[in-house]
Amino acid sequence: MAIVSIWIREANLLSQKDRRVLLVLIVVSLVSGCADYMNHRDSITFGLGNAVEANKAIHTQDPFPPQAQRTRIASDGKVIRRVVTEYQTGGAVNVQPAPAMATTANGAAVGR
């Protein structure tokens, strides 16, 4: 019995290094359990609570405003030419307008 009790006493004594390793393992296991708990949520997605907005977005047939459908830009060619030239030269430039063709009131060219 004396030999067994000596062996048990020696087995119970942990070195300082072993105690530190054991303490680190315990702390790491506790922290990892907390991280797993934080990942639990009652929702399927992160967007929980915005069902009304999601339904509006899903059921919108044409999300673009009517102005985006216009392909005819109401502008004068002379103005566009002046703006492009100013942009390309880096400042205001006095540009002579291009010679105009004979046109009618609605902009259609008059044939010769």
N, CA, C and O atoms as CSV, one atom per row, in Angstrom:
chain,resi,resn,atom,element,x,y,z
A,1,MET,N,N,0.816,-1.190,0.000
A,1,MET,CA,C,0.000,0.000,0.000
A,1,MET,C,C,0.858,1.252,0.000
A,1,MET,O,O,0.461,2.270,-0.566
A,2,ALA,N,N,2.027,1.195,0.624
A,2,ALA,CA,C,2.903,2.368,0.703
A,2,ALA,C,C,3.414,2.746,-0.669
A,2,ALA,O,O,3.542,3.932,-0.972
A,3,ILE,N,N,3.706,1.774,-1.500
A,3,ILE,CA,C,4.220,2.062,-2.846
A,3,ILE,C,C,3.132,2.738,-3.683
A,3,ILE,O,O,3.419,3.672,-4.432
A,4,VAL,N,N,1.925,2.286,-3.565
A,4,VAL,CA,C,0.820,2.862,-4.330
A,4,VAL,C,C,0.562,4.293,-3.893
A,4,VAL,O,O,0.318,5.153,-4.739
A,5,SER,N,N,0.607,4.575,-2.595
A,5,SER,CA,C,0.344,5.931,-2.122
A,5,SER,C,C,1.447,6.892,-2.561
A,5,SER,O,O,1.165,8.056,-2.843
A,6,ILE,N,N,2.686,6.435,-2.624
A,6,ILE,CA,C,3.785,7.284,-3.110
A,6,ILE,C,C,3.575,7.585,-4.595
A,6,ILE,O,O,3.776,8.717,-5.037
A,7,TRP,N,N,3.177,6.587,-5.351
A,7,TRP,CA,C,2.969,6.770,-6.793
A,7,TRP,C,C,1.819,7.744,-7.052
A,7,TRP,O,O,1.891,8.557,-7.974
A,8,ILE,N,N,0.757,7.664,-6.242
A,8,ILE,CA,C,-0.383,8.562,-6.395
A,8,ILE,C,C,0.028,9.991,-6.056
A,8,ILE,O,O,-0.376,10.922,-6.754
A,9,ARG,N,N,0.822,10.190,-5.001
A,9,ARG,CA,C,1.277,11.535,-4.647
A,9,ARG,C,C,2.144,12.125,-5.751
A,9,ARG,O,O,2.013,13.306,-6.075
A,10,GLU,N,N,3.018,11.327,-6.325
A,10,GLU,CA,C,3.879,11.817,-7.403
A,10,GLU,C,C,3.064,12.105,-8.668
A,10,GLU,O,O,3.399,13.024,-9.416
A,11,ALA,N,N,2.015,11.347,-8.916
A,11,ALA,CA,C,1.180,11.577,-10.089
A,11,ALA,C,C,0.361,12.856,-9.928
A,11,ALA,O,O,0.063,13.526,-10.916
A,12,ASN,N,N,0.000,13.196,-8.707
A,12,ASN,CA,C,-0.787,14.404,-8.471
A,12,ASN,C,C,0.037,15.677,-8.611
A,12,ASN,O,O,-0.517,16.749,-8.856
A,13,LEU,N,N,1.308,15.575,-8.462
A,13,LEU,CA,C,2.154,16.757,-8.560
A,13,LEU,C,C,2.427,17.060,-10.031
A,13,LEU,O,O,3.053,16.263,-10.730
A,14,LEU,N,N,1.961,18.200,-10.487
A,14,LEU,CA,C,2.211,18.625,-11.864
A,14,LEU,C,C,3.299,19.683,-11.855
A,14,LEU,O,O,3.383,20.504,-10.942
A,15,SER,N,N,4.107,19.649,-12.857
A,15,SER,CA,C,5.144,20.672,-12.945
A,15,SER,C,C,4.500,22.008,-13.321
A,15,SER,O,O,3.349,22.060,-13.753
A,16,GLN,N,N,5.254,23.064,-13.149
A,16,GLN,CA,C,4.747,24.404,-13.463
A,16,GLN,C,C,4.391,24.507,-14.948
A,16,GLN,O,O,3.393,25.137,-15.296
A,17,LYS,N,N,5.177,23.911,-15.809
A,17,LYS,CA,C,4.920,23.941,-17.253
A,17,LYS,C,C,3.634,23.186,-17.584
A,17,LYS,O,O,2.836,23.640,-18.404
A,18,ASP,N,N,3.437,22.036,-16.947
A,18,ASP,CA,C,2.228,21.254,-17.191
A,18,ASP,C,C,0.979,22.010,-16.732
A,18,ASP,O,O,-0.058,21.941,-17.391
A,19,ARG,N,N,1.067,22.716,-15.633
A,19,ARG,CA,C,-0.067,23.498,-15.145
A,19,ARG,C,C,-0.417,24.621,-16.128
A,19,ARG,O,O,-1.592,24.883,-16.385
A,20,ARG,N,N,0.602,25.274,-16.667
A,20,ARG,CA,C,0.355,26.346,-17.636
A,20,ARG,C,C,-0.313,25.804,-18.898
A,20,ARG,O,O,-1.247,26.409,-19.423
A,21,VAL,N,N,0.169,24.668,-19.376
A,21,VAL,CA,C,-0.414,24.060,-20.569
A,21,VAL,C,C,-1.866,23.684,-20.307
A,21,VAL,O,O,-2.733,23.914,-21.150
A,22,LEU,N,N,-2.130,23.113,-19.149
A,22,LEU,CA,C,-3.489,22.734,-18.788
A,22,LEU,C,C,-4.393,23.966,-18.677
A,22,LEU,O,O,-5.533,23.939,-19.140
A,23,LEU,N,N,-3.897,25.028,-18.075
A,23,LEU,CA,C,-4.668,26.260,-17.949
A,23,LEU,C,C,-4.975,26.859,-19.327
A,23,LEU,O,O,-6.094,27.309,-19.575
A,24,VAL,N,N,-3.994,26.862,-20.206
A,24,VAL,CA,C,-4.205,27.396,-21.559
A,24,VAL,C,C,-5.241,26.556,-22.302
A,24,VAL,O,O,-6.104,27.110,-22.984
A,25,LEU,N,N,-5.173,25.254,-22.185
A,25,LEU,CA,C,-6.144,24.388,-22.848
A,25,LEU,C,C,-7.564,24.626,-22.331
A,25,LEU,O,O,-8.518,24.644,-23.109
A,26,ILE,N,N,-7.696,24.806,-21.036
A,26,ILE,CA,C,-9.016,25.061,-20.461
A,26,ILE,C,C,-9.570,26.399,-20.954
A,26,ILE,O,O,-10.737,26.487,-21.337
A,27,VAL,N,N,-8.739,27.429,-20.945
A,27,VAL,CA,C,-9.191,28.753,-21.394
A,27,VAL,C,C,-9.566,28.727,-22.867
A,27,VAL,O,O,-10.587,29.294,-23.255
A,28,VAL,N,N,-8.756,28.077,-23.690
A,28,VAL,CA,C,-9.039,28.013,-25.128
A,28,VAL,C,C,-10.338,27.257,-25.386
A,28,VAL,O,O,-11.124,27.662,-26.242
A,29,SER,N,N,-10.572,26.181,-24.671
A,29,SER,CA,C,-11.806,25.426,-24.880
A,29,SER,C,C,-13.029,26.233,-24.448
A,29,SER,O,O,-14.074,26.153,-25.093
A,30,LEU,N,N,-12.919,27.001,-23.382
A,30,LEU,CA,C,-14.035,27.839,-22.950
A,30,LEU,C,C,-14.317,28.959,-23.951
A,30,LEU,O,O,-15.475,29.246,-24.257
A,31,VAL,N,N,-13.270,29.584,-24.454
A,31,VAL,CA,C,-13.456,30.679,-25.413
A,31,VAL,C,C,-14.034,30.159,-26.721
A,31,VAL,O,O,-14.877,30.821,-27.327
A,32,SER,N,N,-13.600,28.999,-27.162
A,32,SER,CA,C,-14.138,28.457,-28.412
A,32,SER,C,C,-15.615,28.098,-28.254
A,32,SER,O,O,-16.377,28.196,-29.216
A,33,GLY,N,N,-16.017,27.696,-27.089
A,33,GLY,CA,C,-17.432,27.436,-26.844
A,33,GLY,C,C,-18.256,28.708,-26.900
A,33,GLY,O,O,-19.394,28.683,-27.370
A,34,CYS,N,N,-17.709,29.812,-26.434
A,34,CYS,CA,C,-18.418,31.097,-26.510
A,34,CYS,C,C,-18.558,31.547,-27.956
A,34,CYS,O,O,-19.604,32.070,-28.339
A,35,ALA,N,N,-17.530,31.355,-28.757
A,35,ALA,CA,C,-17.591,31.766,-30.157
A,35,ALA,C,C,-18.655,30.967,-30.896
A,35,ALA,O,O,-19.365,31.518,-31.737
A,36,ASP,N,N,-18.772,29.705,-30.601
A,36,ASP,CA,C,-19.791,28.889,-31.251
A,36,ASP,C,C,-21.184,29.340,-30.827
A,36,ASP,O,O,-22.107,29.339,-31.642
A,37,TYR,N,N,-21.344,29.717,-29.586
A,37,TYR,CA,C,-22.635,30.194,-29.104
A,37,TYR,C,C,-23.038,31.483,-29.814
A,37,TYR,O,O,-24.219,31.686,-30.095
A,38,MET,N,N,-22.084,32.348,-30.106
A,38,MET,CA,C,-22.387,33.620,-30.762
A,38,MET,C,C,-22.841,33.419,-32.205
A,38,MET,O,O,-23.471,34.313,-32.770
A,39,ASN,N,N,-22.544,32.286,-32.814
A,39,ASN,CA,C,-22.961,32.030,-34.186
A,39,ASN,C,C,-24.409,31.575,-34.281
A,39,ASN,O,O,-24.956,31.521,-35.382
A,40,HIS,N,N,-25.039,31.250,-33.179
A,40,HIS,CA,C,-26.429,30.811,-33.202
A,40,HIS,C,C,-27.347,32.023,-33.287
A,40,HIS,O,O,-27.170,33.000,-32.559
A,41,ARG,N,N,-28.318,31.952,-34.172
A,41,ARG,CA,C,-29.299,33.027,-34.298
A,41,ARG,C,C,-30.639,32.414,-34.660
A,41,ARG,O,O,-30.705,31.268,-35.104
A,42,ASP,N,N,-31.689,33.166,-34.473
A,42,ASP,CA,C,-33.032,32.674,-34.742
A,42,ASP,C,C,-33.455,32.868,-36.187
A,42,ASP,O,O,-34.574,32.509,-36.554
A,43,SER,N,N,-32.596,33.419,-37.001
A,43,SER,CA,C,-32.973,33.701,-38.386
A,43,SER,C,C,-32.187,32.821,-39.346
A,43,SER,O,O,-31.158,32.242,-38.999
A,44,ILE,N,N,-32.701,32.742,-40.549
A,44,ILE,CA,C,-32.012,31.981,-41.584
A,44,ILE,C,C,-30.944,32.843,-42.230
A,44,ILE,O,O,-29.858,32.363,-42.552
A,45,THR,N,N,-31.254,34.110,-42.417
A,45,THR,CA,C,-30.311,35.023,-43.060
A,45,THR,C,C,-30.018,36.196,-42.142
A,45,THR,O,O,-30.663,36.376,-41.109
A,46,PHE,N,N,-29.021,36.999,-42.542
A,46,PHE,CA,C,-28.672,38.175,-41.760
A,46,PHE,C,C,-29.702,39.285,-41.932
A,46,PHE,O,O,-29.754,40.204,-41.113
A,47,GLY,N,N,-30.519,39.221,-42.974
A,47,GLY,CA,C,-31.489,40.272,-43.256
A,47,GLY,C,C,-32.817,40.071,-42.568
A,47,GLY,O,O,-33.855,40.438,-43.119
A,48,LEU,N,N,-32.815,39.509,-41.402
A,48,LEU,CA,C,-34.062,39.266,-40.685
A,48,LEU,C,C,-34.711,40.588,-40.302
A,48,LEU,O,O,-34.048,41.489,-39.788
A,49,GLY,N,N,-36.011,40.697,-40.555
A,49,GLY,CA,C,-36.740,41.877,-40.138
A,49,GLY,C,C,-37.036,42.856,-41.249
A,49,GLY,O,O,-37.656,43.888,-40.994
A,50,ASN,N,N,-36.619,42.578,-42.473
A,50,ASN,CA,C,-36.895,43.505,-43.566
A,50,ASN,C,C,-37.755,42.831,-44.626
A,50,ASN,O,O,-37.502,42.990,-45.820
A,51,ALA,N,N,-38.752,42.092,-44.212
A,51,ALA,CA,C,-39.599,41.349,-45.150
A,51,ALA,C,C,-40.388,42.279,-46.058
A,51,ALA,O,O,-40.562,41.978,-47.239
A,52,VAL,N,N,-40.863,43.390,-45.541
A,52,VAL,CA,C,-41.645,44.320,-46.362
A,52,VAL,C,C,-40.778,44.893,-47.472
A,52,VAL,O,O,-41.200,44.940,-48.627
A,53,GLU,N,N,-39.570,45.330,-47.131
A,53,GLU,CA,C,-38.679,45.890,-48.139
A,53,GLU,C,C,-38.253,44.823,-49.140
A,53,GLU,O,O,-38.141,45.104,-50.333
A,54,ALA,N,N,-38.015,43.611,-48.669
A,54,ALA,CA,C,-37.623,42.530,-49.576
A,54,ALA,C,C,-38.745,42.210,-50.549
A,54,ALA,O,O,-38.492,42.002,-51.736
A,55,ASN,N,N,-39.979,42.169,-50.068
A,55,ASN,CA,C,-41.111,41.899,-50.958
A,55,ASN,C,C,-41.301,43.014,-51.974
A,55,ASN,O,O,-41.628,42.742,-53.129
A,56,LYS,N,N,-41.102,44.262,-51.568
A,56,LYS,CA,C,-41.198,45.369,-52.520
A,56,LYS,C,C,-40.155,45.218,-53.618
A,56,LYS,O,O,-40.459,45.423,-54.793
A,57,ALA,N,N,-38.939,44.866,-53.249
A,57,ALA,CA,C,-37.873,44.736,-54.241
A,57,ALA,C,C,-38.114,43.553,-55.164
A,57,ALA,O,O,-37.825,43.628,-56.358
A,58,ILE,N,N,-38.636,42.471,-54.626
A,58,ILE,CA,C,-38.863,41.274,-55.438
A,58,ILE,C,C,-39.987,41.500,-56.432
A,58,ILE,O,O,-39.904,41.037,-57.569
A,59,HIS,N,N,-41.037,42.204,-56.026
A,59,HIS,CA,C,-42.215,42.359,-56.867
A,59,HIS,C,C,-42.206,43.625,-57.719
A,59,HIS,O,O,-43.212,43.942,-58.355
A,60,THR,N,N,-41.103,44.347,-57.744
A,60,THR,CA,C,-41.004,45.521,-58.603
A,60,THR,C,C,-40.777,45.049,-60.025
A,60,THR,O,O,-39.802,44.352,-60.304
A,61,GLN,N,N,-41.678,45.427,-60.930
A,61,GLN,CA,C,-41.561,44.964,-62.311
A,61,GLN,C,C,-40.488,45.718,-63.064
A,61,GLN,O,O,-39.692,45.103,-63.775
A,62,ASP,N,N,-40.442,47.027,-62.931
A,62,ASP,CA,C,-39.463,47.824,-63.650
A,62,ASP,C,C,-38.832,48.801,-62.659
A,62,ASP,O,O,-39.426,49.835,-62.352
A,63,PRO,N,N,-37.650,48.492,-62.162
A,63,PRO,CA,C,-37.068,49.327,-61.117
A,63,PRO,C,C,-36.520,50.658,-61.617
A,63,PRO,O,O,-36.164,51.514,-60.808
A,64,PHE,N,N,-36.443,50.852,-62.946
A,64,PHE,CA,C,-35.869,52.080,-63.470
A,64,PHE,C,C,-36.943,53.145,-63.638
A,64,PHE,O,O,-38.083,52.820,-63.971
A,65,PRO,N,N,-36.605,54.405,-63.415
A,65,PRO,CA,C,-37.587,55.472,-63.598
A,65,PRO,C,C,-37.896,55.660,-65.082
A,65,PRO,O,O,-37.099,55.252,-65.927
A,66,PRO,N,N,-39.032,56.266,-65.417
A,66,PRO,CA,C,-39.393,56.458,-66.826
A,66,PRO,C,C,-38.357,57.277,-67.598
A,66,PRO,O,O,-38.199,57.081,-68.803
A,67,GLN,N,N,-37.659,58.178,-66.936
A,67,GLN,CA,C,-36.668,58.991,-67.623
A,67,GLN,C,C,-35.512,58.139,-68.145
A,67,GLN,O,O,-34.855,58.518,-69.115
A,68,ALA,N,N,-35.259,57.005,-67.517
A,68,ALA,CA,C,-34.170,56.143,-67.968
A,68,ALA,C,C,-34.505,55.447,-69.276
A,68,ALA,O,O,-33.604,54.975,-69.970
A,69,GLN,N,N,-35.783,55.373,-69.626
A,69,GLN,CA,C,-36.199,54.709,-70.861
A,69,GLN,C,C,-36.068,55.618,-72.080
A,69,GLN,O,O,-36.120,55.142,-73.214
A,70,ARG,N,N,-35.899,56.915,-71.860
A,70,ARG,CA,C,-35.780,57.839,-72.988
A,70,ARG,C,C,-34.438,57.653,-73.677
A,70,ARG,O,O,-33.394,57.687,-73.027
A,71,THR,N,N,-34.462,57.457,-74.976
A,71,THR,CA,C,-33.218,57.335,-75.736
A,71,THR,C,C,-32.952,58.571,-76.582
A,71,THR,O,O,-31.840,58.741,-77.082
A,72,ARG,N,N,-33.934,59.430,-76.754
A,72,ARG,CA,C,-33.737,60.679,-77.488
A,72,ARG,C,C,-33.355,61.759,-76.493
A,72,ARG,O,O,-34.105,62.071,-75.569
A,73,ILE,N,N,-32.197,62.312,-76.696
A,73,ILE,CA,C,-31.736,63.373,-75.818
A,73,ILE,C,C,-32.051,64.695,-76.491
A,73,ILE,O,O,-31.574,64.968,-77.593
A,74,ALA,N,N,-32.845,65.505,-75.838
A,74,ALA,CA,C,-33.242,66.791,-76.410
A,74,ALA,C,C,-32.115,67.787,-76.194
A,74,ALA,O,O,-31.993,68.380,-75.122
A,75,SER,N,N,-31.290,67.966,-77.223
A,75,SER,CA,C,-30.188,68.900,-77.122
A,75,SER,C,C,-29.806,69.370,-78.510
A,75,SER,O,O,-30.138,68.741,-79.515
A,76,ASP,N,N,-29.117,70.467,-78.544
A,76,ASP,CA,C,-28.670,71.048,-79.798
A,76,ASP,C,C,-27.279,70.503,-80.115
A,76,ASP,O,O,-26.430,70.404,-79.229
A,77,GLY,N,N,-27.052,70.154,-81.367
A,77,GLY,CA,C,-25.749,69.638,-81.777
A,77,GLY,C,C,-24.643,70.649,-81.605
A,77,GLY,O,O,-23.508,70.276,-81.307
A,78,LYS,N,N,-24.944,71.919,-81.785
A,78,LYS,CA,C,-23.937,72.970,-81.628
A,78,LYS,C,C,-23.475,73.056,-80.178
A,78,LYS,O,O,-22.288,73.228,-79.900
A,79,VAL,N,N,-24.417,72.937,-79.272
A,79,VAL,CA,C,-24.077,73.000,-77.851
A,79,VAL,C,C,-23.213,71.807,-77.471
A,79,VAL,O,O,-22.232,71.951,-76.742
A,80,ILE,N,N,-23.575,70.642,-77.962
A,80,ILE,CA,C,-22.800,69.436,-77.658
A,80,ILE,C,C,-21.390,69.567,-78.223
A,80,ILE,O,O,-20.421,69.200,-77.558
A,81,ARG,N,N,-21.265,70.088,-79.447
A,81,ARG,CA,C,-19.944,70.255,-80.066
A,81,ARG,C,C,-19.094,71.207,-79.233
A,81,ARG,O,O,-17.911,70.950,-79.010
A,82,ARG,N,N,-19.688,72.304,-78.774
A,82,ARG,CA,C,-18.945,73.275,-77.972
A,82,ARG,C,C,-18.492,72.657,-76.649
A,82,ARG,O,O,-17.355,72.861,-76.223
A,83,VAL,N,N,-19.363,71.918,-76.016
A,83,VAL,CA,C,-19.031,71.308,-74.724
A,83,VAL,C,C,-17.923,70.276,-74.887
A,83,VAL,O,O,-17.000,70.224,-74.076
A,84,VAL,N,N,-18.008,69.456,-75.926
A,84,VAL,CA,C,-16.978,68.440,-76.149
A,84,VAL,C,C,-15.645,69.101,-76.456
A,84,VAL,O,O,-14.607,68.658,-75.964
A,85,THR,N,N,-15.662,70.148,-77.258
A,85,THR,CA,C,-14.417,70.845,-77.585
A,85,THR,C,C,-13.815,71.486,-76.344
A,85,THR,O,O,-12.600,71.431,-76.151
A,86,GLU,N,N,-14.639,72.091,-75.503
A,86,GLU,CA,C,-14.136,72.670,-74.257
A,86,GLU,C,C,-13.534,71.597,-73.364
A,86,GLU,O,O,-12.508,71.819,-72.721
A,87,TYR,N,N,-14.160,70.457,-73.325
A,87,TYR,CA,C,-13.647,69.367,-72.490
A,87,TYR,C,C,-12.305,68.869,-73.017
A,87,TYR,O,O,-11.380,68.629,-72.241
A,88,GLN,N,N,-12.202,68.717,-74.328
A,88,GLN,CA,C,-10.974,68.185,-74.916
A,88,GLN,C,C,-9.822,69.169,-74.818
A,88,GLN,O,O,-8.676,68.754,-74.644
A,89,THR,N,N,-10.095,70.455,-74.925
A,89,THR,CA,C,-9.018,71.444,-74.874
A,89,THR,C,C,-8.741,71.920,-73.460
A,89,THR,O,O,-7.733,72.588,-73.230
A,90,GLY,N,N,-9.583,71.606,-72.531
A,90,GLY,CA,C,-9.332,71.952,-71.138
A,90,GLY,C,C,-9.800,73.340,-70.746
A,90,GLY,O,O,-9.428,73.819,-69.675
A,91,GLY,N,N,-10.584,73.995,-71.552
A,91,GLY,CA,C,-11.076,75.319,-71.186
A,91,GLY,C,C,-12.030,75.845,-72.233
A,91,GLY,O,O,-12.354,75.165,-73.207
A,92,ALA,N,N,-12.469,77.059,-72.017
A,92,ALA,CA,C,-13.414,77.676,-72.946
A,92,ALA,C,C,-12.688,78.069,-74.227
A,92,ALA,O,O,-11.670,78.760,-74.191
A,93,VAL,N,N,-13.216,77.626,-75.342
A,93,VAL,CA,C,-12.638,77.927,-76.645
A,93,VAL,C,C,-13.737,78.516,-77.509
A,93,VAL,O,O,-14.874,78.045,-77.483
A,94,ASN,N,N,-13.405,79.536,-78.269
A,94,ASN,CA,C,-14.374,80.153,-79.164
A,94,ASN,C,C,-14.424,79.322,-80.439
A,94,ASN,O,O,-13.521,79.412,-81.272
A,95,VAL,N,N,-15.462,78.518,-80.600
A,95,VAL,CA,C,-15.592,77.605,-81.726
A,95,VAL,C,C,-16.590,78.184,-82.712
A,95,VAL,O,O,-17.672,78.632,-82.332
A,96,GLN,N,N,-16.214,78.170,-83.984
A,96,GLN,CA,C,-17.128,78.616,-85.028
A,96,GLN,C,C,-18.135,77.509,-85.291
A,96,GLN,O,O,-17.746,76.347,-85.410
A,97,PRO,N,N,-19.411,77.835,-85.385
A,97,PRO,CA,C,-20.402,76.796,-85.653
A,97,PRO,C,C,-20.222,76.221,-87.049
A,97,PRO,O,O,-19.783,76.909,-87.971
A,98,ALA,N,N,-20.568,74.957,-87.184
A,98,ALA,CA,C,-20.475,74.289,-88.480
A,98,ALA,C,C,-21.539,74.858,-89.405
A,98,ALA,O,O,-22.600,75.275,-88.942
A,99,PRO,N,N,-21.267,74.881,-90.724
A,99,PRO,CA,C,-22.281,75.387,-91.644
A,99,PRO,C,C,-23.519,74.509,-91.586
A,99,PRO,O,O,-23.429,73.283,-91.655
A,100,ALA,N,N,-24.673,75.145,-91.460
A,100,ALA,CA,C,-25.924,74.413,-91.310
A,100,ALA,C,C,-26.508,74.080,-92.668
A,100,ALA,O,O,-26.369,74.831,-93.633
A,101,MET,N,N,-27.160,72.940,-92.715
A,101,MET,CA,C,-27.887,72.566,-93.926
A,101,MET,C,C,-29.243,73.242,-93.885
A,101,MET,O,O,-29.720,73.630,-92.818
A,102,ALA,N,N,-29.852,73.382,-95.027
A,102,ALA,CA,C,-31.193,73.945,-95.071
A,102,ALA,C,C,-32.157,72.946,-94.450
A,102,ALA,O,O,-32.241,71.799,-94.887
A,103,THR,N,N,-32.879,73.387,-93.433
A,103,THR,CA,C,-33.803,72.497,-92.740
A,103,THR,C,C,-35.164,73.150,-92.643
A,103,THR,O,O,-35.306,74.361,-92.808
A,104,THR,N,N,-36.143,72.341,-92.376
A,104,THR,CA,C,-37.491,72.845,-92.151
A,104,THR,C,C,-37.682,73.104,-90.672
A,104,THR,O,O,-36.750,72.921,-89.890
A,105,ALA,N,N,-38.860,73.522,-90.277
A,105,ALA,CA,C,-39.133,73.862,-88.882
A,105,ALA,C,C,-39.024,72.654,-87.961
A,105,ALA,O,O,-38.678,72.798,-86.788
A,106,ASN,N,N,-39.320,71.454,-88.486
A,106,ASN,CA,C,-39.256,70.279,-87.618
A,106,ASN,C,C,-37.885,69.615,-87.648
A,106,ASN,O,O,-37.710,68.574,-87.014
A,107,GLY,N,N,-36.910,70.169,-88.355
A,107,GLY,CA,C,-35.557,69.635,-88.356
A,107,GLY,C,C,-35.260,68.717,-89.509
A,107,GLY,O,O,-34.131,68.238,-89.623
A,108,ALA,N,N,-36.224,68.446,-90.378
A,108,ALA,CA,C,-35.981,67.566,-91.520
A,108,ALA,C,C,-35.179,68.318,-92.580
A,108,ALA,O,O,-35.405,69.504,-92.819
A,109,ALA,N,N,-34.247,67.620,-93.206
A,109,ALA,CA,C,-33.407,68.252,-94.226
A,109,ALA,C,C,-34.213,68.479,-95.496
A,109,ALA,O,O,-35.059,67.667,-95.871
A,110,VAL,N,N,-33.934,69.590,-96.142
A,110,VAL,CA,C,-34.609,69.923,-97.394
A,110,VAL,C,C,-33.744,69.400,-98.533
A,110,VAL,O,O,-32.569,69.749,-98.639
A,111,GLY,N,N,-34.326,68.567,-99.381
A,111,GLY,CA,C,-33.561,67.999,-100.492
A,111,GLY,C,C,-33.334,69.013,-101.588
A,111,GLY,O,O,-34.110,69.959,-101.725
A,112,ARG,N,N,-32.276,68.836,-102.380
A,112,ARG,CA,C,-31.964,69.753,-103.478
A,112,ARG,C,C,-32.313,69.151,-104.785
A,112,ARG,O,O,-32.120,69.779,-105.826
